Each structure stands twice: as C-alpha cells, then as structure tokens.
Amino acid sequence: MVMTAPRTSGKSTVFQKVYPQLPCNPLASPAVRAIARQYPRGFLRQFPQGAVLGELQKWARITS
C-alpha cells in the first residue's frame, strides 16, 4: 500500500498507528540502504508481512 501526501504531513505516523506490528523505516541506516540498493529483491523479501518504508521516493530502484 502506498500513501501520498505533502511532506511532513504524518504519513509514516498513520501507518505506524494502523500497523504497529510492522517494522518501521528500515531504510534509516546507511548500511541497510546500501544493501537495499544492491539487492532490492532480497531486501524486500525480509519483510514478508510488510514494513513501513518512509521516503520511498528516494529508493525507486527498490520498488521497480
């Protein structure tokens, strides 16, 4: 699921409240971002139940 809205409008916060069981913003770490860039499918496979990924527009390769 993707939510679009203006910057700093609380999108990630809404997802965290609705889906508290999901990991939130795993792309915050530079090391994790590097792995996600290099192995996007493998990165996403580690979240079979989903995850809250903020600022995903910066990571278009992960979703393509």
HTML snippet that shows the backbone in 3Dmol.js (N, CA, C, O; Angstrom):
<script src="https://3Dmol.org/build/3Dmol-min.js"></script>
<div id="view" style="width:600px;height:400px;position:relative"></div>
<script>
const pdb = `
ATOM      1  N   MET A   1       0.844  -1.147   0.000  1.00  0.00           N
ATOM      2  CA  MET A   1       0.000   0.000   0.000  1.00  0.00           C
ATOM      3  C   MET A   1       0.907   1.232   0.000  1.00  0.00           C
ATOM      4  O   MET A   1       1.928   1.252   0.687  1.00  0.00           O
ATOM      5  N   VAL A   2       0.547   2.224  -0.744  1.00  0.00           N
ATOM      6  CA  VAL A   2       1.299   3.468  -0.808  1.00  0.00           C
ATOM      7  C   VAL A   2       0.373   4.620  -0.441  1.00  0.00           C
ATOM      8  O   VAL A   2      -0.765   4.690  -0.905  1.00  0.00           O
ATOM      9  N   MET A   3       0.870   5.509   0.387  1.00  0.00           N
ATOM     10  CA  MET A   3       0.122   6.709   0.735  1.00  0.00           C
ATOM     11  C   MET A   3       0.912   7.907   0.231  1.00  0.00           C
ATOM     12  O   MET A   3       2.104   8.034   0.511  1.00  0.00           O
ATOM     13  N   THR A   4       0.256   8.776  -0.504  1.00  0.00           N
ATOM     14  CA  THR A   4       0.904  10.001  -0.958  1.00  0.00           C
ATOM     15  C   THR A   4       0.218  11.191  -0.315  1.00  0.00           C
ATOM     16  O   THR A   4      -1.005  11.232  -0.182  1.00  0.00           O
ATOM     17  N   ALA A   5       1.030  12.155   0.080  1.00  0.00           N
ATOM     18  CA  ALA A   5       0.547  13.386   0.711  1.00  0.00           C
ATOM     19  C   ALA A   5       1.741  14.338   0.779  1.00  0.00           C
ATOM     20  O   ALA A   5       2.869  13.925   0.510  1.00  0.00           O
ATOM     21  N   PRO A   6       1.513  15.593   1.132  1.00  0.00           N
ATOM     22  CA  PRO A   6       2.625  16.536   1.234  1.00  0.00           C
ATOM     23  C   PRO A   6       3.665  16.069   2.260  1.00  0.00           C
ATOM     24  O   PRO A   6       3.371  15.285   3.162  1.00  0.00           O
ATOM     25  N   ARG A   7       4.875  16.572   2.091  1.00  0.00           N
ATOM     26  CA  ARG A   7       5.953  16.253   3.039  1.00  0.00           C
ATOM     27  C   ARG A   7       5.550  16.631   4.456  1.00  0.00           C
ATOM     28  O   ARG A   7       4.782  17.570   4.667  1.00  0.00           O
ATOM     29  N   THR A   8       6.066  15.902   5.404  1.00  0.00           N
ATOM     30  CA  THR A   8       5.857  16.100   6.838  1.00  0.00           C
ATOM     31  C   THR A   8       4.384  16.248   7.221  1.00  0.00           C
ATOM     32  O   THR A   8       4.029  17.069   8.067  1.00  0.00           O
ATOM     33  N   SER A   9       3.538  15.443   6.585  1.00  0.00           N
ATOM     34  CA  SER A   9       2.110  15.506   6.910  1.00  0.00           C
ATOM     35  C   SER A   9       1.661  14.338   7.794  1.00  0.00           C
ATOM     36  O   SER A   9       0.482  14.233   8.130  1.00  0.00           O
ATOM     37  N   GLY A  10       2.602  13.457   8.172  1.00  0.00           N
ATOM     38  CA  GLY A  10       2.274  12.377   9.096  1.00  0.00           C
ATOM     39  C   GLY A  10       1.950  11.036   8.455  1.00  0.00           C
ATOM     40  O   GLY A  10       1.311  10.193   9.086  1.00  0.00           O
ATOM     41  N   LYS A  11       2.372  10.824   7.229  1.00  0.00           N
ATOM     42  CA  LYS A  11       2.078   9.567   6.534  1.00  0.00           C
ATOM     43  C   LYS A  11       2.639   8.358   7.277  1.00  0.00           C
ATOM     44  O   LYS A  11       1.914   7.398   7.539  1.00  0.00           O
ATOM     45  N   SER A  12       3.910   8.399   7.613  1.00  0.00           N
ATOM     46  CA  SER A  12       4.525   7.266   8.326  1.00  0.00           C
ATOM     47  C   SER A  12       3.875   7.070   9.690  1.00  0.00           C
ATOM     48  O   SER A  12       3.693   5.935  10.130  1.00  0.00           O
ATOM     49  N   THR A  13       3.531   8.143  10.350  1.00  0.00           N
ATOM     50  CA  THR A  13       2.887   8.057  11.658  1.00  0.00           C
ATOM     51  C   THR A  13       1.546   7.345  11.547  1.00  0.00           C
ATOM     52  O   THR A  13       1.211   6.519  12.397  1.00  0.00           O
ATOM     53  N   VAL A  14       0.779   7.655  10.512  1.00  0.00           N
ATOM     54  CA  VAL A  14      -0.504   6.977  10.304  1.00  0.00           C
ATOM     55  C   VAL A  14      -0.278   5.485  10.113  1.00  0.00           C
ATOM     56  O   VAL A  14      -0.965   4.676  10.736  1.00  0.00           O
ATOM     57  N   PHE A  15       0.665   5.110   9.270  1.00  0.00           N
ATOM     58  CA  PHE A  15       0.938   3.687   9.042  1.00  0.00           C
ATOM     59  C   PHE A  15       1.405   3.009  10.329  1.00  0.00           C
ATOM     60  O   PHE A  15       1.023   1.869  10.592  1.00  0.00           O
ATOM     61  N   GLN A  16       2.214   3.680  11.125  1.00  0.00           N
ATOM     62  CA  GLN A  16       2.690   3.092  12.378  1.00  0.00           C
ATOM     63  C   GLN A  16       1.529   2.851  13.337  1.00  0.00           C
ATOM     64  O   GLN A  16       1.522   1.855  14.061  1.00  0.00           O
ATOM     65  N   LYS A  17       0.562   3.738  13.350  1.00  0.00           N
ATOM     66  CA  LYS A  17      -0.609   3.586  14.231  1.00  0.00           C
ATOM     67  C   LYS A  17      -1.526   2.470  13.733  1.00  0.00           C
ATOM     68  O   LYS A  17      -2.054   1.699  14.534  1.00  0.00           O
ATOM     69  N   VAL A  18      -1.717   2.381  12.428  1.00  0.00           N
ATOM     70  CA  VAL A  18      -2.610   1.377  11.848  1.00  0.00           C
ATOM     71  C   VAL A  18      -1.970  -0.014  11.832  1.00  0.00           C
ATOM     72  O   VAL A  18      -2.649  -1.022  12.022  1.00  0.00           O
ATOM     73  N   TYR A  19      -0.662  -0.052  11.604  1.00  0.00           N
ATOM     74  CA  TYR A  19       0.075  -1.321  11.513  1.00  0.00           C
ATOM     75  C   TYR A  19       1.242  -1.343  12.506  1.00  0.00           C
ATOM     76  O   TYR A  19       2.400  -1.364  12.088  1.00  0.00           O
ATOM     77  N   PRO A  20       0.960  -1.337  13.805  1.00  0.00           N
ATOM     78  CA  PRO A  20       2.048  -1.270  14.796  1.00  0.00           C
ATOM     79  C   PRO A  20       2.958  -2.495  14.796  1.00  0.00           C
ATOM     80  O   PRO A  20       4.075  -2.436  15.310  1.00  0.00           O
ATOM     81  N   GLN A  21       2.494  -3.598  14.228  1.00  0.00           N
ATOM     82  CA  GLN A  21       3.286  -4.828  14.218  1.00  0.00           C
ATOM     83  C   GLN A  21       4.366  -4.827  13.135  1.00  0.00           C
ATOM     84  O   GLN A  21       5.251  -5.683  13.151  1.00  0.00           O
ATOM     85  N   LEU A  22       4.307  -3.887  12.204  1.00  0.00           N
ATOM     86  CA  LEU A  22       5.277  -3.863  11.106  1.00  0.00           C
ATOM     87  C   LEU A  22       6.527  -3.084  11.477  1.00  0.00           C
ATOM     88  O   LEU A  22       6.442  -2.089  12.196  1.00  0.00           O
ATOM     89  N   PRO A  23       7.698  -3.524  10.996  1.00  0.00           N
ATOM     90  CA  PRO A  23       8.909  -2.740  11.216  1.00  0.00           C
ATOM     91  C   PRO A  23       8.769  -1.389  10.509  1.00  0.00           C
ATOM     92  O   PRO A  23       8.169  -1.285   9.439  1.00  0.00           O
ATOM     93  N   CYS A  24       9.336  -0.371  11.134  1.00  0.00           N
ATOM     94  CA  CYS A  24       9.191   0.982  10.599  1.00  0.00           C
ATOM     95  C   CYS A  24      10.523   1.557  10.157  1.00  0.00           C
ATOM     96  O   CYS A  24      11.508   1.519  10.895  1.00  0.00           O
ATOM     97  N   ASN A  25      10.540   2.083   8.959  1.00  0.00           N
ATOM     98  CA  ASN A  25      11.674   2.793   8.381  1.00  0.00           C
ATOM     99  C   ASN A  25      12.989   2.030   8.455  1.00  0.00           C
ATOM    100  O   ASN A  25      13.976   2.555   8.971  1.00  0.00           O
ATOM    101  N   PRO A  26      13.021   0.807   7.950  1.00  0.00           N
ATOM    102  CA  PRO A  26      14.284   0.065   7.963  1.00  0.00           C
ATOM    103  C   PRO A  26      15.355   0.697   7.074  1.00  0.00           C
ATOM    104  O   PRO A  26      16.517   0.296   7.141  1.00  0.00           O
ATOM    105  N   LEU A  27      14.990   1.674   6.245  1.00  0.00           N
ATOM    106  CA  LEU A  27      15.976   2.327   5.376  1.00  0.00           C
ATOM    107  C   LEU A  27      16.715   3.466   6.077  1.00  0.00           C
ATOM    108  O   LEU A  27      17.505   4.161   5.438  1.00  0.00           O
ATOM    109  N   ALA A  28      16.483   3.671   7.356  1.00  0.00           N
ATOM    110  CA  ALA A  28      17.128   4.768   8.068  1.00  0.00           C
ATOM    111  C   ALA A  28      18.647   4.573   8.176  1.00  0.00           C
ATOM    112  O   ALA A  28      19.394   5.551   8.183  1.00  0.00           O
ATOM    113  N   SER A  29      19.094   3.356   8.256  1.00  0.00           N
ATOM    114  CA  SER A  29      20.520   3.059   8.414  1.00  0.00           C
ATOM    115  C   SER A  29      21.244   3.107   7.068  1.00  0.00           C
ATOM    116  O   SER A  29      20.771   2.511   6.100  1.00  0.00           O
ATOM    117  N   PRO A  30      22.380   3.801   6.986  1.00  0.00           N
ATOM    118  CA  PRO A  30      23.145   3.826   5.731  1.00  0.00           C
ATOM    119  C   PRO A  30      23.565   2.431   5.268  1.00  0.00           C
ATOM    120  O   PRO A  30      23.566   2.157   4.068  1.00  0.00           O
ATOM    121  N   ALA A  31      23.913   1.562   6.184  1.00  0.00           N
ATOM    122  CA  ALA A  31      24.315   0.201   5.806  1.00  0.00           C
ATOM    123  C   ALA A  31      23.143  -0.556   5.197  1.00  0.00           C
ATOM    124  O   ALA A  31      23.315  -1.280   4.216  1.00  0.00           O
ATOM    125  N   VAL A  32      21.968  -0.398   5.764  1.00  0.00           N
ATOM    126  CA  VAL A  32      20.777  -1.068   5.232  1.00  0.00           C
ATOM    127  C   VAL A  32      20.420  -0.502   3.861  1.00  0.00           C
ATOM    128  O   VAL A  32      20.041  -1.253   2.962  1.00  0.00           O
ATOM    129  N   ARG A  33      20.537   0.807   3.693  1.00  0.00           N
ATOM    130  CA  ARG A  33      20.266   1.425   2.385  1.00  0.00           C
ATOM    131  C   ARG A  33      21.200   0.873   1.320  1.00  0.00           C
ATOM    132  O   ARG A  33      20.776   0.624   0.192  1.00  0.00           O
ATOM    133  N   ALA A  34      22.462   0.681   1.665  1.00  0.00           N
ATOM    134  CA  ALA A  34      23.430   0.142   0.702  1.00  0.00           C
ATOM    135  C   ALA A  34      23.027  -1.265   0.270  1.00  0.00           C
ATOM    136  O   ALA A  34      23.090  -1.593  -0.915  1.00  0.00           O
ATOM    137  N   ILE A  35      22.618  -2.090   1.217  1.00  0.00           N
ATOM    138  CA  ILE A  35      22.168  -3.446   0.886  1.00  0.00           C
ATOM    139  C   ILE A  35      20.908  -3.384   0.033  1.00  0.00           C
ATOM    140  O   ILE A  35      20.784  -4.123  -0.944  1.00  0.00           O
ATOM    141  N   ALA A  36      19.983  -2.522   0.389  1.00  0.00           N
ATOM    142  CA  ALA A  36      18.729  -2.400  -0.364  1.00  0.00           C
ATOM    143  C   ALA A  36      18.987  -1.956  -1.800  1.00  0.00           C
ATOM    144  O   ALA A  36      18.320  -2.418  -2.726  1.00  0.00           O
ATOM    145  N   ARG A  37      19.953  -1.059  -1.984  1.00  0.00           N
ATOM    146  CA  ARG A  37      20.295  -0.615  -3.343  1.00  0.00           C
ATOM    147  C   ARG A  37      20.887  -1.747  -4.168  1.00  0.00           C
ATOM    148  O   ARG A  37      20.554  -1.924  -5.339  1.00  0.00           O
ATOM    149  N   GLN A  38      21.774  -2.513  -3.532  1.00  0.00           N
ATOM    150  CA  GLN A  38      22.478  -3.561  -4.256  1.00  0.00           C
ATOM    151  C   GLN A  38      21.604  -4.798  -4.504  1.00  0.00           C
ATOM    152  O   GLN A  38      21.687  -5.425  -5.559  1.00  0.00           O
ATOM    153  N   TYR A  39      20.773  -5.135  -3.524  1.00  0.00           N
ATOM    154  CA  TYR A  39      19.933  -6.337  -3.605  1.00  0.00           C
ATOM    155  C   TYR A  39      18.483  -5.990  -3.243  1.00  0.00           C
ATOM    156  O   TYR A  39      17.994  -6.425  -2.201  1.00  0.00           O
ATOM    157  N   PRO A  40      17.795  -5.219  -4.079  1.00  0.00           N
ATOM    158  CA  PRO A  40      16.448  -4.760  -3.711  1.00  0.00           C
ATOM    159  C   PRO A  40      15.458  -5.891  -3.435  1.00  0.00           C
ATOM    160  O   PRO A  40      14.678  -5.803  -2.487  1.00  0.00           O
ATOM    161  N   ARG A  41      15.476  -6.940  -4.236  1.00  0.00           N
ATOM    162  CA  ARG A  41      14.533  -8.041  -4.007  1.00  0.00           C
ATOM    163  C   ARG A  41      14.826  -8.772  -2.710  1.00  0.00           C
ATOM    164  O   ARG A  41      13.914  -9.100  -1.951  1.00  0.00           O
ATOM    165  N   GLY A  42      16.093  -9.023  -2.464  1.00  0.00           N
ATOM    166  CA  GLY A  42      16.469  -9.674  -1.217  1.00  0.00           C
ATOM    167  C   GLY A  42      16.116  -8.829  -0.006  1.00  0.00           C
ATOM    168  O   GLY A  42      15.681  -9.350   1.021  1.00  0.00           O
ATOM    169  N   PHE A  43      16.304  -7.532  -0.131  1.00  0.00           N
ATOM    170  CA  PHE A  43      15.947  -6.620   0.960  1.00  0.00           C
ATOM    171  C   PHE A  43      14.456  -6.724   1.265  1.00  0.00           C
ATOM    172  O   PHE A  43      14.071  -6.869   2.426  1.00  0.00           O
ATOM    173  N   LEU A  44      13.622  -6.652   0.242  1.00  0.00           N
ATOM    174  CA  LEU A  44      12.177  -6.679   0.458  1.00  0.00           C
ATOM    175  C   LEU A  44      11.688  -8.044   0.935  1.00  0.00           C
ATOM    176  O   LEU A  44      10.685  -8.125   1.643  1.00  0.00           O
ATOM    177  N   ARG A  45      12.380  -9.114   0.558  1.00  0.00           N
ATOM    178  CA  ARG A  45      11.970 -10.462   0.998  1.00  0.00           C
ATOM    179  C   ARG A  45      12.054 -10.632   2.505  1.00  0.00           C
ATOM    180  O   ARG A  45      11.375 -11.495   3.060  1.00  0.00           O
ATOM    181  N   GLN A  46      12.857  -9.842   3.173  1.00  0.00           N
ATOM    182  CA  GLN A  46      12.962  -9.996   4.618  1.00  0.00           C
ATOM    183  C   GLN A  46      11.751  -9.429   5.361  1.00  0.00           C
ATOM    184  O   GLN A  46      11.685  -9.502   6.588  1.00  0.00           O
ATOM    185  N   PHE A  47      10.794  -8.866   4.621  1.00  0.00           N
ATOM    186  CA  PHE A  47       9.578  -8.321   5.215  1.00  0.00           C
ATOM    187  C   PHE A  47       8.349  -8.988   4.598  1.00  0.00           C
ATOM    188  O   PHE A  47       7.561  -8.316   3.932  1.00  0.00           O
ATOM    189  N   PRO A  48       8.168 -10.300   4.804  1.00  0.00           N
ATOM    190  CA  PRO A  48       7.050 -10.992   4.155  1.00  0.00           C
ATOM    191  C   PRO A  48       5.682 -10.469   4.591  1.00  0.00           C
ATOM    192  O   PRO A  48       4.706 -10.587   3.849  1.00  0.00           O
ATOM    193  N   GLN A  49       5.608  -9.898   5.776  1.00  0.00           N
ATOM    194  CA  GLN A  49       4.346  -9.343   6.262  1.00  0.00           C
ATOM    195  C   GLN A  49       4.227  -7.855   5.966  1.00  0.00           C
ATOM    196  O   GLN A  49       3.199  -7.245   6.257  1.00  0.00           O
ATOM    197  N   GLY A  50       5.277  -7.264   5.385  1.00  0.00           N
ATOM    198  CA  GLY A  50       5.272  -5.839   5.057  1.00  0.00           C
ATOM    199  C   GLY A  50       6.130  -5.036   6.010  1.00  0.00           C
ATOM    200  O   GLY A  50       6.617  -5.552   7.017  1.00  0.00           O
ATOM    201  N   ALA A  51       6.310  -3.771   5.685  1.00  0.00           N
ATOM    202  CA  ALA A  51       7.084  -2.842   6.506  1.00  0.00           C
ATOM    203  C   ALA A  51       6.643  -1.426   6.149  1.00  0.00           C
ATOM    204  O   ALA A  51       6.109  -1.187   5.066  1.00  0.00           O
ATOM    205  N   VAL A  52       6.868  -0.503   7.060  1.00  0.00           N
ATOM    206  CA  VAL A  52       6.594   0.904   6.801  1.00  0.00           C
ATOM    207  C   VAL A  52       7.893   1.512   6.289  1.00  0.00           C
ATOM    208  O   VAL A  52       8.853   1.663   7.045  1.00  0.00           O
ATOM    209  N   LEU A  53       7.924   1.860   5.008  1.00  0.00           N
ATOM    210  CA  LEU A  53       9.121   2.411   4.377  1.00  0.00           C
ATOM    211  C   LEU A  53       8.888   3.888   4.074  1.00  0.00           C
ATOM    212  O   LEU A  53       8.192   4.225   3.117  1.00  0.00           O
ATOM    213  N   GLY A  54       9.462   4.757   4.875  1.00  0.00           N
ATOM    214  CA  GLY A  54       9.318   6.187   4.651  1.00  0.00           C
ATOM    215  C   GLY A  54      10.283   6.688   3.584  1.00  0.00           C
ATOM    216  O   GLY A  54      11.313   6.066   3.327  1.00  0.00           O
ATOM    217  N   GLU A  55       9.945   7.804   2.973  1.00  0.00           N
ATOM    218  CA  GLU A  55      10.787   8.450   1.958  1.00  0.00           C
ATOM    219  C   GLU A  55      11.118   7.511   0.807  1.00  0.00           C
ATOM    220  O   GLU A  55      12.231   7.540   0.281  1.00  0.00           O
ATOM    221  N   LEU A  56      10.165   6.685   0.415  1.00  0.00           N
ATOM    222  CA  LEU A  56      10.415   5.685  -0.616  1.00  0.00           C
ATOM    223  C   LEU A  56      10.720   6.297  -1.976  1.00  0.00           C
ATOM    224  O   LEU A  56      11.310   5.630  -2.825  1.00  0.00           O
ATOM    225  N   GLN A  57      10.335   7.539  -2.202  1.00  0.00           N
ATOM    226  CA  GLN A  57      10.649   8.181  -3.485  1.00  0.00           C
ATOM    227  C   GLN A  57      12.149   8.244  -3.718  1.00  0.00           C
ATOM    228  O   GLN A  57      12.596   8.330  -4.862  1.00  0.00           O
ATOM    229  N   LYS A  58      12.932   8.202  -2.645  1.00  0.00           N
ATOM    230  CA  LYS A  58      14.393   8.217  -2.769  1.00  0.00           C
ATOM    231  C   LYS A  58      14.940   6.857  -3.185  1.00  0.00           C
ATOM    232  O   LYS A  58      16.113   6.740  -3.540  1.00  0.00           O
ATOM    233  N   TRP A  59      14.101   5.840  -3.144  1.00  0.00           N
ATOM    234  CA  TRP A  59      14.560   4.481  -3.373  1.00  0.00           C
ATOM    235  C   TRP A  59      13.763   3.810  -4.479  1.00  0.00           C
ATOM    236  O   TRP A  59      13.315   2.675  -4.319  1.00  0.00           O
ATOM    237  N   ALA A  60      13.583   4.494  -5.587  1.00  0.00           N
ATOM    238  CA  ALA A  60      12.761   3.973  -6.689  1.00  0.00           C
ATOM    239  C   ALA A  60      13.243   2.621  -7.194  1.00  0.00           C
ATOM    240  O   ALA A  60      12.432   1.802  -7.626  1.00  0.00           O
ATOM    241  N   ARG A  61      14.531   2.375  -7.146  1.00  0.00           N
ATOM    242  CA  ARG A  61      15.055   1.090  -7.629  1.00  0.00           C
ATOM    243  C   ARG A  61      14.508  -0.080  -6.815  1.00  0.00           C
ATOM    244  O   ARG A  61      14.332  -1.174  -7.351  1.00  0.00           O
ATOM    245  N   ILE A  62      14.243   0.130  -5.558  1.00  0.00           N
ATOM    246  CA  ILE A  62      13.733  -0.932  -4.695  1.00  0.00           C
ATOM    247  C   ILE A  62      12.345  -1.377  -5.152  1.00  0.00           C
ATOM    248  O   ILE A  62      12.004  -2.556  -5.066  1.00  0.00           O
ATOM    249  N   THR A  63      11.557  -0.437  -5.633  1.00  0.00           N
ATOM    250  CA  THR A  63      10.175  -0.763  -5.995  1.00  0.00           C
ATOM    251  C   THR A  63      10.007  -1.080  -7.482  1.00  0.00           C
ATOM    252  O   THR A  63       8.920  -1.474  -7.902  1.00  0.00           O
ATOM    253  N   SER A  64      11.055  -0.917  -8.282  1.00  0.00           N
ATOM    254  CA  SER A  64      10.896  -1.167  -9.719  1.00  0.00           C
ATOM    255  C   SER A  64      11.087  -2.627 -10.069  1.00  0.00           C
ATOM    256  O   SER A  64      10.986  -2.999 -11.238  1.00  0.00           O
TER     257      SER A  64
END
`;
const viewer = $3Dmol.createViewer("view");
viewer.addModel(pdb, "pdb");
viewer.setStyle({}, {cartoon: {color: "spectrum"}});
viewer.zoomTo();
viewer.render();
</script>
